[in-house]
Amino acid sequence: CRPGFFKASPQSEACSKCPPHSYTLEEASTSCHCEESYYRKDNDPPTMACTRPPSAPRNAISNVNETSVFLEWIPPADTGGRKDVSYNIVCKKCRSDSSLCEECGSHVRYLPQVAALKNTSVMVVDLLAHTNYTFEIEAVNGVSALSPTPRQFVSVNVTTNQAAPSPISVVKKGKPAKNSISLSWHEPDRPNGIILEYEIKYFEKEDQETSYTIIKSKDTEVIADGLKPASAYIFQIRARTAAGYGGFSRRFEFETSPISVAASNDQSQVPIIAVSVTVGVILLAVVVGFLLSGRRGSPSPIYIITGLDIPNNTYYFDLISRRRCGYSKAKQDPEEEKMHFHNGHIKLPGVRTYIDPHTYEDPNQAVHEFAKEIDASCITIERVIGAEKGEFGEVCSGRLKLHGKREFPVAIKTLKAGYTEKQRRDFLGEASIMGQFDHPNIIHLEGVVTKSKPVMIVTEYMENGSLDTFLKKNDGQFTMIQLVGMLRGIASGMRHLSDMGYVHRDLAARNILVNSNLVCKVSDFGLSRVLEDDPEAAYTTRGGKIPIRWTAPEAIAFRKFTSASDVWSYGIVMWEVMSYGERPYWEMTNQDVIKAVEEGYRLPSPMDCPAALYQLMLDCWQKDRNSRPKFEEIVSMLDKLIRNPSSLKTLVNASNRVSNLLVEHSTVGTNHYRSVGEWLEAIKMGRYTETFMESGYTSMEAVTQITIEDLRLVGVTLAGHQKKIMNSIQEIRVQLVNGTVPV
């Protein structure tokens, strides 16, 4: 073979030209040499082109969920000429006050794996809370190891959110006794903040958790007393930080010491009488104590317990009272709010964690109990960013400089001059509510200014403003995972509110704020203002104003507001997010919306909406409120979708959409339109009639063949108008398939 050609073996009949990026300068070559910066693996055939390492991955994005991060990226623009591209993840933990970073360590987990990833996404879990991380996503192929060039990667910087502590793994039993068990344990491996307290749950093994007792402890040890001798008990412990409770530990089984039969037989009725007297004294002391500790405006709970069979049982009372000047931000499991009575064990319900500010006779007391007073000199107002609802004043951005802390950006709501006392009370009422919540997906209250004018509420600053406006400005600009991440954040915030016993009543995209990291936070807790001044509200037959398009049927008809009605509203928010801020029910009147929903109609699926998300919307819109999912279940479902992005690829198909989708009511009843102009007028798009006709769409049959690209050519350039027209066309196609409307 002459130079530039080669023959791999003597048995080859003809000489072959050197493959791309290779050469030979000699005659009778059996292979070709790779050009500079190009390589060939040992097992690559000589007929294969020489290749090089890939370029870096592109457009990496992150979605932070408490202490988990979902990373997604686009493959490299240049694969180096090979198909065996894979990805490696390098995790670095960085200090906030310097550029120093260190390896994350072995406790961090990667799903499905950290190296040799074939997919362009990975979930990183078990990170630390409130920590800065840098993730390097490196692209490699079969010849990357042969190249001396630097690693090709793209970096993503994230800061994890507040999170609950990890479960406790080690619990030890101390010296046993016949009526008590002493326990000690280690702090969780990942406390994710300062441990505020521990909760110890225990029950007799024979009871199988039909009855259990709860003990609270500030320390990592406790004594559970009042137990039966020679009996086995099951213990579980969990820790609480400002973010709420972590998960319970696994079950630990410990036994009390035995007691002799003789000692047991010697027992007489004297101790029984003593127990009876003691219980009576305790109950009397409890009632008197609660009466004495109560204060005006904050009712004191009194528990009267009757029907106790003293001679046959021993009773233990765990009395959980609220502190005089404070409140608990801990999550409360719904089953722990019930009274448990079984085998002589009673657990009294704890006071729910949300405290209604209206129970205070003096509103100022509520404000100062739940909100920190800020000196006005610490605040610098920079610019006006909006008007506060209810004409209370302006919303501004500015800076807050607290003693010993760095200056940071804040949002400031002001109460304009000339306010009435009721306006001041309503204005500060939102701070009294907001100050009780501490969650990464709920707007954080920094404090209030009440001792000087103007009166102010100071909150964290959300750079991207309200969710509905933000989505309209960025129509079509986000990946499906980013949209689901936004929905997950909103659901997580609502789960926290639900756990605390708070019903929002005005959940809508306009009341969700978005920061620079696309973290969505529930806001707007000033319901009295919303009911009176929100343009979306309408009078109901029972009086008062509520936002009809977002409100559950039972709340409209009977004013039954519950977490289940908030779930209905969440379904509408899901629809708003997936349609990039489209107005629910479009131009239908509020009365038409009420009538249509009562008749069983529901909003149609937004364009390009995953079937799993639309099904979740329909679940949220169940007429029976008890059939709707809980926020805990919604968060769990969205987590599964984020972990398995392929489940979001199945979109709602126009040919198999459910038949009871809501379509806008036209003036001719059903969607049997006699002309294109009549159809466009019915959906409030009559402005495009002339351009449709000029473009050749003169019949409804031609209209049913229109695509989104055709609309652009016609001149329908506004994304909202495109979606509205395409939704209507899809409904007509469905009816054509079902044979319910002729063209």
Beta strands, then each sheet from edge to edge (+ up, - down):
strand 1: 5-6
strand 2: 16-17
strand 3: 22-23
strand 4: 33-34
strand 5: 58-65
strand 6: 68-74
strand 7: 86-94
strand 8: 101-103
strand 9: 109-111
strand 10: 121-125
strand 11: 132-140
strand 12: 153-159
strand 13: 171-173
strand 14: 180-185
strand 15: 197-204
strand 16: 213-217
strand 17: 221-225
strand 18: 232-241
strand 19: 244-245
strand 20: 252-255
strand 21: 340-342
strand 22: 345-347
strand 23: 379-387
strand 24: 394-400
strand 25: 408-414
strand 26: 445-449
strand 27: 456-460
strand 28: 512-514
strand 29: 520-522
strand 30: 537-539
strand 31: 545-547
sheet 1: 1+ 2-
sheet 2: 3+ 4-
sheet 3: 5+ 6- 10+ 9-
sheet 4: 8+ 7- 11+ 12-
sheet 5: 13+ 14- 17+
sheet 6: 16+ 15- 18+ 19-
sheet 7: 16+ 15- 18+ 20-
sheet 8: 21+ 22-
sheet 9: 23+ 24- 25+ 27- 26+
sheet 10: 28+ 29-
sheet 11: 30+ 31-
end
